[in-house]
């Protein structure tokens, strides 16, 4: 009986150690992305559908609550796209490349606010077929960052579309 008891204790310790190890590895691999969806008046957008794609396969989705907030956990060394869809607004996408050195440690979540642009007849939204931002790991800063040159260029395109929307709304 003592042998079985000791064997059981050892087996339980082994299982517990493996569970702790797996959770530790999982925590090191996870990158938390937090987004907030707002309109042009900075009001939070509830009931928006947010889809997460990994290597072009949908792997998760959420619907935003009253606070317009959503979050996903991403694995390292993968390519993701987050697609945000809100009724009466143009869909937007953010591309995320989580490639980073194995020993890289992230100390901050990635958080952003996405202003959605209203859909108005006669406005060209074709630039929004592309991601409006790209996020990737910076070895220099040891964190996930927006690729500034791309994101700035897309911000200008979004500004043009927003101006078109305002003109179209005035004319209606």
C-alpha positions, 0 to 999 in steps of 0.5 A: 500500500505504501508503494502505491501511495508513494507512486500516486504522490509522485504521479500527482507531483509530476502532473502538477509540475507539467501543468505549471510548466505548460501554463508558464510556457503559455503565459510567455507565448501570449501577447495580449491585444486590446482594442477600443472602437469609437466613432468620429465623436469619440463615442464607444461603439457597442455590438461591433463584430471583431474577428481574429484571423491567424494566417488567413484562417478565422480563429476567434471572434467577439462582439464588443460590449457597451465600452467598445472594448475587445481583446485577444491573446496571440501566439508568438511567431504568427501572422494575424489580422484583426477585422473590425465590423460595425453596422453603418461603418466601414470595416477596418483591419489591423495586421500583426506580425508576432515574430520575435526572438525566443528570449524576448519578454513583453512587459506591456499589452498592445492597446489601441483605439480605432476610430471607425468611419461612417458609411455614406453613399458615394464615398470611396472606401477602397483604401480600407481594403488594406490594413489601416495599421501594422503592428510588429515586435521592435527589438530596439524597444523590446515591445510590440509597436506600430510600423510608423511609416505604414500607419502614418500613410494609412492615417492620411488615407483615412483622413481623406476618407473622413473628409469625403464622408463629411462632404457627402453628409453635408450634401445629403 
